[in-house]
Amino acid sequence: MLLAVLLLGVLLTGILSQPPLAAAPTTTAAPQASAPRPQEAEEVRDSGSFHRAKVRILGIPVLTVASPVVTGSAGPDARQRARVIEGNLELLYRAQEVCTEAEGLGEFFLDQFFLRSGQRACDSNQLGLLGDPSGLKVEVATGNGGPPVLQARVPGRDLPLPLLSVTDDDARLNGTTPERLAERWRPLLEQRLRFARHLLESGVLRRRFRTMAVLELVLGGLLFVGLGLWSLVKRRLGRLELQEAQALAAFQPGSLPAPASAVNAGNPAGLSDRTAQALAGAAGVPTVTSGAESPPLAASGPRRSLATADHHRRNRNLLIPSLHLLSRTLLAAVLLLLPLMVGVAVLAVPGQIPLAIDLLLQPFGVVGKLLLGWLLALLLQAVLAALLIQWNGNPSLAPELRARRNQRYRSLRRVVNRLVHLACIALVALWVVVDIPGVRELSNHALLASGALLGALALVFQDLLRDFMAGLVLLLEDRYAIGDAITIDGLSGEVIDVGLLSTQLRSADQRVMIMPNSQCKQVVNATKLRSGQELRLTLAHGGADPRRAMAVISQASEAFAADPAWSADLLEAPRLLGLRQVSPQGLEVALVVVTRAGRQGPLERELLLRLVEALQAAEIPLAERP
């Protein structure tokens, strides 16, 4: 902010400085250049019974004209009046190009080589309204019973140029008579018109462009310096992280000693021989220095090298976060310099000072909006976390429901935080886009076009939208939560993350499977509230009496249920379902075990082991695989 204000002050006081102009007998101070954001002259604001429209000179408001909101007359409204008045005022300070380039060039050749009259229809000052700023005078003309008229007298013209009529609506809005309002506006218009004519003189424009070029060079130099420092910091950070990785690998327990050549080859970060020797000595690795072979370390060498390596590691742990912060700060400064350079370039264009101020302040506004969005996200997360904690801590729930509620709490907490972040990012992005100069003045056609574009993007990214909505439905219906063991389309694993767009499963072999939420239609949840498993044993034909075999299985199941080491995880004793199937391979006996959520795997394996041991002790053979 300070840099933007400093640049603005330099341009407005140095570039736009002018010698004292001959002022009217009574003058009022000209409005400062730090005017509000430029708007179109057609913008109309309501003030009670009146429409208001601003009249601008070089983009900065100078007057406000009015028209009644409810009227039966056919006179112009405030918007039309402001447009006409701005056109009249512009004739006095800006050259009017009435011909195209081809027409002007054709007239030039015709006059130079054939007619030699010296009078040209394509002359930008053919009306004789431009010239010395001090020669311009604004006066009030009254008479004929009409409203007072402000008109401009320019040397070389016999008749004045009418600028505007002060209406009764203007006077009523300002609380005075039309004559007094005209006298109040006259010196203001005269001073502002003289100043505008002065700003557009060739000498002032040259000074303005020279100063702009110098400021652009300064900002460009700062930009390159910032990029250079950022590059140096990133390289230094990379070397430190490489040294940290090498130190961690050297101190890893059970690591094999590396040859000396490998130690030296793994030192691309420029470590000194003494530091590399200390690290290698702590790991029990011999080193070879760049010079002669080092003498063997003394008995206290490993302890000294270990202390040195630990000291270097602590220094790196302090330096790496600081360099990360410095890198982000330099990158943010470089990004802020880019719109500042654009704003300084726009400042050199006559009539674009409000737009340039907007561009200069835009980066700081974006930073402020990001800060407010971050604070809003923290507040929303705290409120929603308190509500979820209250919802999770309901003491009236049964123990198994409380465990399930805790699972859902972890999933909902993570998803709610992501939703809050996404909503705040979208809100800040919309806020930033709306505050971009010119966006608010978009017409209805532009808004309709943007709506059509959003519709087209929705069609392009319809799969992502489908995944997003499916993720919300999955969470609200409590199909699964983090920690559940589920099966989706034949893929089984433990839920490790429930995102807005996808669900991540970790299989028994530690592979991570990512499933889009829209594809999670048929889900088998093995750990919701409780778990269970059906165990099947195939007995050999003719091996033993089936009733005796089932009695042995029943006794082993009852003994397992009575074991204190496993009974706490059983919700009920294992139920023997009996003989389920007779096949050429043997007799299939089934039983079901019901456990606490997530404990079915260990109990299944332990119970199977005990059943096999009991059958072997009773000399009841199991069927062999064909």
Backbone torsions as a table, in degrees:
resi	resn	phi	psi	omega
1	MET	NA	-43.2	-179.9
2	LEU	-63.4	-39.7	179.2
3	LEU	-64.9	-40.9	179.1
4	ALA	-64.4	-43.4	179.1
5	VAL	-64.3	-39.3	179.1
6	LEU	-63.3	-45.5	178.4
7	LEU	-62.4	-41.6	179.9
8	LEU	-64.1	-41.1	179.1
9	GLY	-64.9	-39.0	178.8
10	VAL	-62.3	-44.6	-178.1
11	LEU	-68.4	-41.1	-175.2
12	LEU	-76.6	-26.7	-179.7
13	THR	-97.8	-30.9	-178.2
14	GLY	-93.5	-53.3	-175.6
15	ILE	-72.4	-44.5	-172.9
16	LEU	-92.8	11.0	179.8
17	SER	-66.2	146.3	-177.5
18	GLN	-136.4	154.4	172.5
19	PRO	-70.5	156.9	-179.7
20	PRO	-58.5	131.2	179.5
21	LEU	-99.2	151.0	176.9
22	ALA	-68.3	116.8	-175.1
23	ALA	-99.1	166.4	177.1
24	ALA	-71.4	165.8	-179.0
25	PRO	-55.7	-39.6	176.2
26	THR	-121.0	124.5	-177.3
27	THR	-127.4	158.2	172.4
28	THR	-121.8	154.5	-177.0
29	ALA	-66.2	137.1	177.8
30	ALA	-71.3	146.7	177.8
31	PRO	-60.4	147.3	-179.9
32	GLN	-70.2	159.0	-178.9
33	ALA	-72.2	-18.1	179.8
34	SER	-81.2	59.8	-178.1
35	ALA	-79.6	169.5	178.6
36	PRO	-63.5	173.3	-178.9
37	ARG	-60.5	135.4	-175.8
38	PRO	-65.1	139.7	175.2
39	GLN	-125.2	166.4	175.9
40	GLU	-73.1	152.0	180.0
41	ALA	-64.9	-21.0	-177.6
42	GLU	-77.4	-7.7	-177.9
43	GLU	-66.9	132.7	-177.7
44	VAL	-123.9	134.4	175.8
45	ARG	-120.6	143.4	179.4
46	ASP	-90.5	138.4	173.4
47	SER	-133.8	85.8	-179.2
48	GLY	66.6	-113.8	-176.6
49	SER	-89.1	4.9	-173.5
50	PHE	-126.0	146.2	163.3
51	HIS	-89.2	138.6	177.9
52	ARG	-119.8	144.6	175.6
53	ALA	-142.4	137.7	-177.9
54	LYS	-86.0	142.4	173.9
55	VAL	-107.8	129.8	-173.1
56	ARG	-119.1	150.0	169.5
57	ILE	-123.1	119.5	-174.8
58	LEU	55.2	37.6	174.8
59	GLY	83.5	-3.9	-177.8
60	ILE	-108.4	128.4	-177.8
61	PRO	-60.5	141.0	178.2
62	VAL	-126.7	-34.5	-179.4
63	LEU	-138.1	162.3	172.8
64	THR	-129.1	118.7	179.3
65	VAL	-102.5	159.3	-172.6
66	ALA	-133.3	159.1	171.5
67	SER	-148.5	150.5	-177.2
68	PRO	-69.1	146.4	177.5
69	VAL	-70.7	-45.5	179.1
70	VAL	-111.2	117.4	-178.3
71	THR	-149.9	151.2	176.2
72	GLY	-104.2	-1.5	-178.6
73	SER	-84.1	164.0	-179.9
74	ALA	-101.7	19.8	-178.7
75	GLY	-72.1	168.1	-179.3
76	PRO	-69.3	149.3	176.2
77	ASP	-86.7	179.4	-175.3
78	ALA	-62.2	-35.4	-179.1
79	ARG	-65.6	-46.3	179.5
80	GLN	-65.7	-40.2	179.1
81	ARG	-62.3	-44.2	-179.3
82	ALA	-62.2	-39.4	179.8
83	ARG	-65.0	-43.2	-179.6
84	VAL	-67.4	-42.7	-179.2
85	ILE	-64.3	-41.9	178.1
86	GLU	-62.1	-37.8	176.5
87	GLY	-63.6	-41.1	177.4
88	ASN	-64.3	-43.4	-179.3
89	LEU	-66.4	-35.6	-177.7
90	GLU	-66.2	-25.5	177.3
91	LEU	-62.5	-23.2	-173.7
92	LEU	-91.1	-10.3	-178.6
93	TYR	-136.2	-11.7	-179.1
94	ARG	-122.2	134.8	178.4
95	ALA	-66.4	134.8	-177.3
96	GLN	-100.9	118.5	178.3
97	GLU	-89.6	107.2	-177.4
98	VAL	-96.1	-11.2	-178.2
99	CYS	-123.1	156.8	173.6
100	THR	-76.6	169.6	179.9
101	GLU	-62.4	-39.5	179.8
102	ALA	-66.0	-40.8	178.9
103	GLU	-66.2	-41.9	178.4
104	GLY	-64.2	-40.7	178.7
105	LEU	-66.6	-39.5	177.9
106	GLY	-64.1	-41.2	178.4
107	GLU	-66.2	-35.8	179.2
108	PHE	-62.7	-48.5	179.5
109	PHE	-64.5	-38.0	179.7
110	LEU	-63.7	-42.0	-178.2
111	ASP	-74.9	-36.0	-176.3
112	GLN	-74.0	-38.1	-171.3
113	PHE	-105.0	-14.5	-175.5
114	PHE	-127.0	-61.0	-171.2
115	LEU	-82.6	-44.9	-178.5
116	ARG	54.2	42.2	-179.7
117	SER	-88.3	-26.9	-178.5
118	GLY	81.8	-4.7	178.7
119	GLN	-105.7	126.9	-175.4
120	ARG	-128.1	135.2	177.3
121	ALA	-75.2	-22.1	-178.8
122	CYS	-92.8	11.8	177.5
123	ASP	-66.5	129.5	-177.9
124	SER	-66.9	-18.0	178.9
125	ASN	-117.6	37.3	-178.3
126	GLN	-67.8	-22.0	178.0
127	LEU	-81.3	-10.5	179.0
128	GLY	70.5	28.0	-177.3
129	LEU	-96.2	-13.0	-179.0
130	LEU	-98.1	156.6	179.5
131	GLY	158.2	-150.2	-177.2
132	ASP	-64.5	129.0	-179.7
133	PRO	-59.6	-36.5	-176.4
134	SER	-70.4	-16.8	179.7
135	GLY	-80.9	-10.1	-178.8
136	LEU	-80.9	132.7	176.9
137	LYS	-134.2	140.1	176.6
138	VAL	-111.1	131.7	-178.4
139	GLU	-132.1	164.0	180.0
140	VAL	-105.9	126.4	178.6
141	ALA	-111.2	127.2	177.4
142	THR	-127.4	160.2	178.7
143	GLY	140.4	169.7	179.4
144	ASN	61.0	18.0	176.6
145	GLY	71.7	6.0	-179.6
146	GLY	-93.8	-178.7	179.0
147	PRO	-70.6	154.7	176.9
148	PRO	-64.7	144.4	-176.9
149	VAL	-119.9	130.5	172.6
150	LEU	-90.0	126.3	-177.6
151	GLN	-135.6	155.7	-175.8
152	ALA	-110.6	135.1	173.9
153	ARG	-108.8	129.8	-177.7
154	VAL	-124.3	134.7	177.6
155	PRO	-56.5	136.6	179.9
156	GLY	98.6	-8.9	178.1
157	ARG	-115.1	136.1	-178.7
158	ASP	-76.8	-35.0	-176.7
159	LEU	-111.8	146.2	177.5
160	PRO	-74.1	162.2	177.9
161	LEU	-99.9	115.5	177.3
162	PRO	-64.4	135.0	-179.1
163	LEU	-106.2	-52.6	-178.8
164	LEU	-162.7	157.1	174.3
165	SER	-105.5	134.9	178.3
166	VAL	-88.7	110.0	-174.3
167	THR	-88.7	168.6	176.3
168	ASP	-64.0	-32.0	178.2
169	ASP	-65.7	-40.7	175.7
170	ASP	-60.2	-43.8	-177.9
171	ALA	-67.0	-43.8	-179.9
172	ARG	-64.0	-38.1	178.5
173	LEU	-64.1	-35.5	-179.3
174	ASN	-92.2	-1.3	175.2
175	GLY	71.7	37.7	-179.8
176	THR	-150.9	-172.8	178.4
177	THR	-92.0	159.3	178.7
178	PRO	-59.2	-37.5	-178.8
179	GLU	-65.4	-44.7	179.9
180	ARG	-68.3	-36.6	177.6
181	LEU	-66.0	-37.8	177.3
182	ALA	-63.3	-41.3	177.7
183	GLU	-66.8	-29.2	177.5
184	ARG	-74.0	-37.4	-178.2
185	TRP	-78.0	-26.6	-173.2
186	ARG	-58.6	-54.4	-179.4
187	PRO	-65.8	-31.4	178.7
188	LEU	-64.9	-46.7	178.6
189	LEU	-64.2	-40.9	-178.4
190	GLU	-62.2	-45.9	-178.8
191	GLN	-66.8	-42.2	-179.0
192	ARG	-68.9	-36.6	177.9
193	LEU	-68.1	-40.1	176.8
194	ARG	-63.0	-41.7	179.9
195	PHE	-64.5	-40.1	178.4
196	ALA	-64.6	-41.4	177.6
197	ARG	-63.0	-37.6	178.9
198	HIS	-66.5	-41.4	-178.1
199	LEU	-63.3	-30.2	-176.8
200	LEU	-93.3	8.6	173.1
201	GLU	-69.3	150.2	-174.6
202	SER	-62.2	-38.8	-180.0
203	GLY	-65.0	-42.3	178.6
204	VAL	-65.9	-39.6	178.8
205	LEU	-63.9	-39.1	178.6
206	ARG	-64.7	-42.7	177.9
207	ARG	-62.9	-39.4	179.9
208	ARG	-62.7	-45.6	-178.7
209	PHE	-68.4	-35.5	177.6
210	ARG	-64.8	-46.2	179.7
211	THR	-63.9	-39.7	177.1
212	MET	-61.4	-41.0	179.5
213	ALA	-63.9	-40.6	178.6
214	VAL	-63.5	-45.1	179.4
215	LEU	-64.3	-38.1	177.9
216	GLU	-64.7	-38.8	177.3
217	LEU	-64.6	-40.7	178.6
218	VAL	-63.3	-46.9	179.6
219	LEU	-65.4	-38.1	176.7
220	GLY	-63.7	-39.1	175.8
221	GLY	-62.8	-43.3	176.5
222	LEU	-61.9	-36.3	179.0
223	LEU	-64.0	-46.2	-179.9
224	PHE	-68.1	-36.5	176.5
225	VAL	-63.5	-43.5	178.1
226	GLY	-62.1	-42.3	178.0
227	LEU	-64.6	-39.3	178.2
228	GLY	-64.5	-44.8	178.0
229	LEU	-63.5	-40.1	178.7
230	TRP	-62.6	-40.9	178.6
231	SER	-64.9	-41.6	178.1
232	LEU	-63.0	-43.1	-179.9
233	VAL	-63.6	-40.8	179.8
234	LYS	-64.8	-39.8	178.4
235	ARG	-66.2	-43.2	177.9
236	ARG	-62.9	-39.0	178.6
237	LEU	-64.9	-40.0	177.8
238	GLY	-63.1	-40.0	178.4
239	ARG	-65.3	-41.7	179.4
240	LEU	-64.8	-41.5	178.9
241	GLU	-66.2	-34.8	176.0
242	LEU	-65.7	-42.7	177.0
243	GLN	-62.4	-39.5	179.1
244	GLU	-64.9	-41.0	178.4
245	ALA	-64.8	-39.8	178.3
246	GLN	-65.9	-39.4	179.0
247	ALA	-65.4	-41.4	178.1
248	LEU	-64.0	-39.1	178.2
249	ALA	-67.1	-35.0	-179.6
250	ALA	-69.7	-35.3	-178.0
251	PHE	-91.6	4.3	-178.3
252	GLN	-67.7	128.4	-178.2
253	PRO	-64.1	139.5	176.2
254	GLY	79.8	5.0	179.4
255	SER	-75.1	144.6	-178.3
256	LEU	-79.8	143.3	177.0
257	PRO	-62.4	138.4	179.6
258	ALA	-97.2	152.4	176.7
259	PRO	-65.7	162.2	-176.6
260	ALA	-62.5	-37.1	-179.9
261	SER	-64.0	-35.0	179.1
262	ALA	-68.7	-36.6	178.6
263	VAL	-64.3	-44.9	179.7
264	ASN	-68.8	-36.5	179.0
265	ALA	-69.2	-27.4	178.4
266	GLY	-86.7	21.1	-179.5
267	ASN	-119.1	53.6	-178.9
268	PRO	-76.8	-9.4	-176.0
269	ALA	-81.2	1.1	176.7
270	GLY	85.1	30.4	177.5
271	LEU	-67.6	145.3	176.4
272	SER	-70.5	160.2	179.6
273	ASP	-60.2	-37.0	-177.3
274	ARG	-66.5	-42.4	179.6
275	THR	-67.5	-44.3	178.9
276	ALA	-62.2	-38.3	179.0
277	GLN	-66.5	-36.9	179.4
278	ALA	-66.3	-43.7	179.2
279	LEU	-63.7	-44.3	-178.4
280	ALA	-69.2	-35.4	178.5
281	GLY	-65.0	-35.6	178.2
282	ALA	-66.0	-29.7	179.5
283	ALA	-92.1	-0.4	-178.6
284	GLY	76.9	30.4	-176.8
285	VAL	-113.5	128.3	175.9
286	PRO	-71.4	148.0	-179.4
287	THR	-124.1	158.7	175.6
288	VAL	-122.4	121.7	-178.8
289	THR	-85.0	172.4	-177.9
290	SER	-70.8	-24.0	179.6
291	GLY	-97.8	-138.3	178.3
292	ALA	-70.6	164.3	-177.8
293	GLU	-66.1	133.6	-176.6
294	SER	-73.6	148.6	176.4
295	PRO	-70.4	156.0	179.8
296	PRO	-62.7	147.2	179.5
297	LEU	-69.4	150.0	177.1
298	ALA	-74.1	-179.0	-177.6
299	ALA	-63.7	-32.8	-179.9
300	SER	-87.5	2.8	-178.0
301	GLY	-60.4	-49.1	-179.6
302	PRO	-58.6	-40.3	-179.9
303	ARG	-66.9	-41.4	179.7
304	ARG	-65.4	-43.0	179.8
305	SER	-66.0	-35.8	177.9
306	LEU	-64.9	-41.2	178.3
307	ALA	-66.1	-39.7	178.9
308	THR	-64.6	-44.6	179.3
309	ALA	-63.2	-38.7	178.6
310	ASP	-66.5	-36.6	177.0
311	HIS	-63.8	-45.2	177.7
312	HIS	-62.6	-37.4	-178.8
313	ARG	-67.4	-40.6	176.9
314	ARG	-63.0	-39.7	177.5
315	ASN	-62.8	-41.1	178.6
316	ARG	-65.7	-39.3	179.6
317	ASN	-63.9	-28.4	175.9
318	LEU	-82.3	-34.2	-173.8
319	LEU	-81.3	-35.3	-175.9
320	ILE	-62.6	-48.3	176.7
321	PRO	-62.0	-36.1	179.1
322	SER	-64.9	-40.3	178.6
323	LEU	-68.8	-35.2	175.2
324	HIS	-61.3	-45.0	178.7
325	LEU	-63.7	-42.7	178.7
326	LEU	-64.0	-38.5	179.0
327	SER	-63.6	-44.1	179.2
328	ARG	-65.8	-39.0	179.6
329	THR	-64.0	-44.2	178.8
330	LEU	-63.9	-40.4	179.1
331	LEU	-65.1	-40.5	177.5
332	ALA	-64.3	-39.4	178.3
333	ALA	-64.2	-39.8	178.4
334	VAL	-64.2	-42.4	179.1
335	LEU	-66.1	-32.0	177.5
336	LEU	-71.7	-29.7	-178.9
337	LEU	-69.4	-28.9	-177.5
338	LEU	-62.6	-52.8	177.1
339	PRO	-66.5	-26.8	175.5
340	LEU	-64.0	-40.2	177.7
341	MET	-64.6	-39.9	177.5
342	VAL	-65.0	-41.4	179.2
343	GLY	-63.5	-40.2	178.1
344	VAL	-64.8	-39.1	178.1
345	ALA	-64.6	-38.7	179.5
346	VAL	-70.1	-30.1	178.6
347	LEU	-59.9	-27.7	-179.1
348	ALA	-76.1	-11.7	-179.0
349	VAL	-86.9	124.7	179.8
350	PRO	-61.1	136.1	177.3
351	GLY	84.6	4.0	-177.2
352	GLN	-117.4	24.1	-178.6
353	ILE	-64.1	-46.0	178.2
354	PRO	-60.1	-40.4	177.9
355	LEU	-64.1	-40.2	178.6
356	ALA	-64.3	-39.8	178.0
357	ILE	-62.9	-40.8	177.0
358	ASP	-60.0	-43.7	-179.6
359	LEU	-66.8	-37.0	179.1
360	LEU	-67.5	-36.5	-177.8
361	LEU	-87.9	-11.4	-176.1
362	GLN	-59.1	-46.4	-179.6
363	PRO	-60.1	-39.9	-179.6
364	PHE	-70.1	-33.3	173.7
365	GLY	-65.0	-38.5	177.8
366	VAL	-63.8	-42.1	178.2
367	VAL	-62.0	-43.0	177.7
368	GLY	-62.8	-40.5	178.5
369	LYS	-65.8	-40.1	177.2
370	LEU	-62.6	-40.2	178.5
371	LEU	-64.3	-43.7	177.8
372	LEU	-64.5	-39.4	177.2
373	GLY	-63.2	-39.0	177.9
374	TRP	-65.3	-43.5	178.1
375	LEU	-64.4	-39.4	177.4
376	LEU	-63.5	-40.3	178.2
377	ALA	-63.0	-42.6	177.9
378	LEU	-62.0	-41.9	-179.6
379	LEU	-65.0	-46.4	179.8
380	LEU	-63.7	-40.6	178.6
381	GLN	-63.2	-40.1	179.3
382	ALA	-65.5	-42.8	-179.6
383	VAL	-65.6	-47.5	-178.9
384	LEU	-67.0	-35.2	176.8
385	ALA	-64.3	-40.1	177.6
386	ALA	-63.4	-40.9	178.1
387	LEU	-65.3	-41.5	179.3
388	LEU	-67.3	-37.4	177.6
389	ILE	-64.4	-41.1	177.5
390	GLN	-63.9	-40.7	178.8
391	TRP	-66.8	-36.5	-178.3
392	ASN	-76.1	-26.2	-175.4
393	GLY	-92.9	27.8	179.0
394	ASN	-67.5	115.0	-175.6
395	PRO	-75.9	-11.3	-176.5
396	SER	-84.3	-2.1	-178.3
397	LEU	-78.1	149.3	174.2
398	ALA	-68.9	158.4	-176.9
399	PRO	-57.3	-43.0	-179.2
400	GLU	-68.9	-34.2	176.3
401	LEU	-70.9	-32.0	178.9
402	ARG	-67.3	-39.2	177.5
403	ALA	-64.2	-40.7	178.1
404	ARG	-67.1	-38.1	178.0
405	ARG	-62.5	-36.8	178.4
406	ASN	-66.5	-37.4	175.8
407	GLN	-62.2	-47.2	179.4
408	ARG	-63.8	-35.4	179.0
409	TYR	-60.4	-44.3	180.0
410	ARG	-63.6	-41.2	179.2
411	SER	-67.7	-46.4	-178.5
412	LEU	-65.8	-36.5	179.7
413	ARG	-61.6	-43.7	-179.4
414	ARG	-67.8	-43.7	-178.2
415	VAL	-69.4	-38.5	178.8
416	VAL	-62.6	-41.1	177.3
417	ASN	-61.3	-40.5	178.9
418	ARG	-67.6	-39.6	178.1
419	LEU	-64.2	-40.0	178.5
420	VAL	-63.7	-44.2	178.3
421	HIS	-61.0	-44.9	-179.0
422	LEU	-63.6	-43.3	-179.4
423	ALA	-65.5	-41.8	179.9
424	CYS	-67.7	-38.4	177.2
425	ILE	-63.9	-43.6	178.6
426	ALA	-63.9	-40.3	179.6
427	LEU	-64.6	-45.3	179.7
428	VAL	-65.7	-40.7	178.9
429	ALA	-62.1	-43.2	177.9
430	LEU	-64.4	-40.2	178.9
431	TRP	-62.4	-43.3	179.7
432	VAL	-65.4	-43.0	-178.6
433	VAL	-65.3	-40.8	-178.9
434	VAL	-64.5	-33.4	-178.5
435	ASP	-84.6	0.3	175.3
436	ILE	-68.0	132.8	-178.5
437	PRO	-55.3	127.8	177.2
438	GLY	98.0	-16.5	-176.8
439	VAL	-71.9	-40.4	-178.4
440	ARG	-66.7	-22.1	-177.8
441	GLU	-90.8	9.6	179.2
442	LEU	-63.8	142.7	-179.2
443	SER	-78.1	173.3	178.3
444	ASN	-63.1	-33.0	178.9
445	HIS	-64.8	-39.9	177.9
446	ALA	-65.6	-38.9	177.9
447	LEU	-65.1	-40.3	176.9
448	LEU	-64.1	-39.1	178.3
449	ALA	-64.6	-40.4	177.9
450	SER	-66.1	-36.3	175.5
451	GLY	-63.7	-40.8	176.7
452	ALA	-63.9	-37.3	177.6
453	LEU	-64.8	-41.7	177.5
454	LEU	-62.9	-38.8	176.8
455	GLY	-63.2	-40.2	177.6
456	ALA	-65.0	-40.8	177.4
457	LEU	-64.1	-36.5	177.6
458	ALA	-63.2	-37.2	176.8
459	LEU	-67.9	-38.5	-179.2
460	VAL	-67.1	-41.5	-176.5
461	PHE	-104.1	34.7	-177.9
462	GLN	-66.6	-29.3	177.6
463	ASP	-64.8	-40.8	178.1
464	LEU	-65.6	-41.0	177.7
465	LEU	-64.2	-38.2	178.4
466	ARG	-65.2	-41.8	177.8
467	ASP	-63.8	-39.2	-179.4
468	PHE	-63.7	-48.4	180.0
469	MET	-66.0	-38.2	177.9
470	ALA	-64.4	-36.2	177.2
471	GLY	-63.3	-40.3	177.2
472	LEU	-64.6	-40.5	179.2
473	VAL	-64.9	-41.1	179.5
474	LEU	-60.3	-40.6	-179.4
475	LEU	-71.3	-41.6	-178.0
476	LEU	-68.8	-34.7	-179.5
477	GLU	-84.8	-7.0	179.4
478	ASP	56.1	50.9	176.6
479	ARG	-72.4	-37.6	175.1
480	TYR	-160.1	165.7	179.9
481	ALA	-141.7	173.2	179.4
482	ILE	-62.3	129.7	-178.5
483	GLY	101.4	-12.7	178.7
484	ASP	-74.5	148.7	172.2
485	ALA	-100.1	113.7	-173.2
486	ILE	-129.3	166.6	175.3
487	THR	-130.6	125.0	179.5
488	ILE	-126.7	115.6	178.1
489	ASP	52.6	43.4	177.5
490	GLY	82.6	-4.0	178.3
491	LEU	-100.4	123.1	-176.4
492	SER	-114.0	148.3	177.6
493	GLY	173.9	177.9	178.1
494	GLU	-93.6	135.3	179.5
495	VAL	-73.0	118.6	178.8
496	ILE	-107.7	-14.6	177.8
497	ASP	-162.2	136.1	173.9
498	VAL	-116.6	104.7	-176.9
499	GLY	-98.4	-179.0	178.5
500	LEU	-72.7	-26.4	-176.4
501	LEU	-117.1	-23.5	-174.4
502	SER	-148.9	165.9	176.3
503	THR	-121.5	135.5	-178.6
504	GLN	-108.7	130.2	177.9
505	LEU	-117.5	143.7	173.8
506	ARG	-114.5	120.0	-177.4
507	SER	-80.0	177.5	-178.0
508	ALA	-65.5	-29.4	178.0
509	ASP	-89.7	18.0	172.9
510	GLN	70.2	15.6	172.0
511	ARG	-80.4	144.0	179.8
512	VAL	-101.6	124.4	178.8
513	MET	-110.0	129.5	-178.8
514	ILE	-109.0	118.4	-177.0
515	MET	-113.5	124.5	172.6
516	PRO	-59.7	140.5	-176.0
517	ASN	-62.0	-30.5	-179.1
518	SER	-69.5	-17.1	179.2
519	GLN	-94.0	-2.5	-179.9
520	CYS	-88.0	66.7	-176.4
521	LYS	-91.5	-47.3	179.0
522	GLN	-109.0	105.3	-174.7
523	VAL	-116.3	131.6	173.3
524	VAL	-107.9	113.0	-178.1
525	ASN	-103.0	115.9	-176.8
526	ALA	-92.5	-1.9	-173.5
527	THR	-134.0	23.2	179.4
528	LYS	-84.5	112.2	-178.8
529	LEU	69.5	-47.8	177.9
530	ARG	-148.3	168.0	179.6
531	SER	-131.6	161.4	179.0
532	GLY	-156.8	164.6	179.9
533	GLN	-152.7	138.8	175.9
534	GLU	-99.8	123.1	-179.1
535	LEU	-103.7	138.3	-179.7
536	ARG	-129.7	132.5	176.9
537	LEU	-122.5	134.8	-179.9
538	THR	-107.4	113.1	-179.9
539	LEU	-88.8	146.8	-179.1
540	ALA	-73.0	148.0	176.2
541	HIS	-66.7	134.3	175.1
542	GLY	72.4	8.2	-178.7
543	GLY	-77.8	-39.6	-178.4
544	ALA	-164.7	170.0	177.1
545	ASP	-65.9	127.7	-179.5
546	PRO	-58.5	-36.8	-179.9
547	ARG	-66.2	-38.9	177.8
548	ARG	-65.7	-39.4	179.2
549	ALA	-63.7	-42.4	179.8
550	MET	-69.0	-30.9	176.1
551	ALA	-66.2	-40.1	177.3
552	VAL	-63.3	-43.1	179.8
553	ILE	-64.1	-40.0	179.8
554	SER	-65.1	-42.7	179.1
555	GLN	-64.0	-41.6	179.2
556	ALA	-65.5	-36.3	178.6
557	SER	-67.4	-41.1	178.9
558	GLU	-66.0	-38.5	177.4
559	ALA	-65.2	-37.1	178.0
560	PHE	-66.0	-40.7	179.8
561	ALA	-66.8	-28.4	-180.0
562	ALA	-84.5	-7.4	-179.4
563	ASP	-72.3	121.3	-178.4
564	PRO	-62.1	-25.3	-178.5
565	ALA	-68.8	-21.9	-176.4
566	TRP	-122.7	-15.0	-175.3
567	SER	-66.4	-28.3	-178.8
568	ALA	-65.8	-26.3	-179.5
569	ASP	-90.9	-7.5	179.6
570	LEU	-91.8	128.8	174.2
571	LEU	-84.1	-23.0	174.8
572	GLU	-157.4	161.4	-179.0
573	ALA	-66.6	148.6	177.8
574	PRO	-56.9	133.5	-177.7
575	ARG	-102.7	125.0	178.2
576	LEU	-83.8	118.8	-179.5
577	LEU	-85.6	-14.5	177.4
578	GLY	92.5	-160.8	-177.9
579	LEU	-76.8	120.8	-175.8
580	ARG	-101.7	-30.6	-174.3
581	GLN	-159.2	143.4	174.3
582	VAL	-116.5	120.9	-177.0
583	SER	-132.4	169.4	177.5
584	PRO	-59.2	-24.6	-179.8
585	GLN	-76.9	-32.1	-178.8
586	GLY	162.7	-164.5	-179.4
587	LEU	-102.0	122.7	-176.4
588	GLU	-96.8	120.5	179.3
589	VAL	-110.9	136.7	-176.2
590	ALA	-125.0	148.3	171.3
591	LEU	-146.2	157.1	-175.1
592	VAL	-120.6	136.6	175.9
593	VAL	-120.3	131.3	-179.6
594	VAL	-113.1	125.4	-173.0
595	THR	-128.3	174.9	170.2
596	ARG	-65.7	159.4	-175.4
597	ALA	-58.2	125.5	175.8
598	GLY	86.7	-1.7	-176.7
599	ARG	-104.0	9.8	-175.7
600	GLN	-70.2	-31.4	-177.7
601	GLY	-65.5	-56.7	179.6
602	PRO	-60.3	-39.6	-179.4
603	LEU	-68.4	-37.0	178.1
604	GLU	-61.7	-45.5	-178.0
605	ARG	-66.6	-40.5	-180.0
606	GLU	-68.0	-41.6	-179.6
607	LEU	-66.9	-40.3	176.8
608	LEU	-60.8	-41.4	179.4
609	LEU	-62.0	-43.3	-179.0
610	ARG	-69.5	-36.1	178.0
611	LEU	-65.6	-41.8	178.7
612	VAL	-64.0	-42.0	178.7
613	GLU	-63.5	-40.5	180.0
614	ALA	-65.8	-41.3	179.0
615	LEU	-67.2	-38.5	177.7
616	GLN	-66.5	-38.2	178.1
617	ALA	-65.8	-32.2	178.6
618	ALA	-87.7	5.2	178.5
619	GLU	57.9	42.7	175.5
620	ILE	-107.1	110.9	-174.7
621	PRO	-78.6	149.2	172.7
622	LEU	-92.5	155.5	-179.8
623	ALA	-69.3	147.3	177.2
624	GLU	-93.7	152.6	178.4
625	ARG	-68.0	140.5	179.6
626	PRO	-69.3	NA	NA
